[in-house]
Amino acid sequence: MRVLLAACVVLASLTSCGYGRHERVLRSLPEMERVAQAMGPEDGSLDRPREIGEAEFQAVYRENDRVYFQVGENGPSVDPYGYVWSPEREPVDDSNPSVASSFEHLQGPWYRWSDSH
């Protein structure tokens, strides 16, 4: 009984920490790539919540050769984070000197991304 209870607690904590969201994003990468490829430089930002595949994003926008899929709210005390499609090269922190961006490779042209101010 204790093992079952412990397993439920671990599963609940993983789900509440975004593990479930990350898995949904991974399953949604083909649909996200279609959106990224179709998004031209003149398309601007999609600043309203948008569901793509199994995942929901607060904003989708292009910066140069990258397309960002922002997860979660972006408020005064919350740094932006999400996923980025960068087919030409590995993304580097080159946009804004007052913001530290980090990128973690997932697969192919996909990276997990976060900013901190």
N, C-alpha and C positions, 0 to 999 in steps of 0.2 A: 504494500500500500504506500509506504514512504517513497519507494522508487517511482511509482506512478505519479505521486504528488510532486516530486522533484522534477520529473520530466515535464509536467504541465507548467510548472513555474518557469523553467528554462524556455519552453516554447513561447509562453506569454511574454517573457522579457525580450526574446529575440524579435518577436512580431512587433512589440511596442517600440523597439529601437530602430525600426526601419528595415529589418531583415526581409520581411514580406514584400515591402515596396521594392527593394533592390531586386528580388527574384522576379517580380512583375516587370520591372524595367528590362532585365536581361531577356525575358521572353518577348518583349516588345521591340527589341532592337531592329528587326527587319522593317516594321512599320515606321519606326523613328527614322531609319535611314532613307526611306522613301520621302518622308517629309523634308529631311535635310537636303536631299538631292534636288527636290522641287523648289526649295526656297532660294530665291535670287537675292542679290544685294539690295535691290529696291523694295523688297517685301517688308522691310522694317521688322518690328517686334510684334509678336502676338502676346499681348499683356493680360490676357484673361485666361482663366483656367481652361485647359484643353486636354482631353483624353486622347491618347495615342496608344493603340493596342490595349494592353491591360493597365497602363500607367497613366497617372494624371500629372500634368505639369502646370505651374503657375505662369510661366512665360517660356516662349521659344523665340530665339533671336539669332541673327547672324552677325558675327564680327570677323571681317576679312574672310579667311578660308575656313572658319570654324562655325558650327551651329551649336548653340547652347540650349539645353533643355533644363530649365530651372525647376527644382523641386522645392516645395514648401513656400512659406510666406517670406517676403523680404521686407523686414521692418527695421526700425531704428536700432534694435539690439540683436538682430538676426543677420548673420552674414549669408550671402547667397551661396548655394551649392546645387549640385545636380550632375548632369552628364553632358559631355561634349563630343561631337562628331568632328574629327580632324583627319580627313583622308590624305592630305598632302604631306604632313609631317607631325612629329610628336609635339604637342602644344608645350609652350614654355611661358613663364610669367613675364610678359613683355608689354602689358597694356597700360598699367597705371602704377606709378611708383609708390602711391600711398596705400595700395592694396596688394596683399600677398596672395597670389593664386597658386594652388597646388593641383597637380594632375596625377592620377593613378591609372595606369593602363589596365583595361578590362580585356578587350579582344579586338582584333582588326583595327579599325579607325576610331574605336570607342574608348573614352576615358571617363573616370569619375573625377569631378572637379569641385573645388571649394575655394572660397575667398575668405580672407580675414583682414579686417581693417585695423 
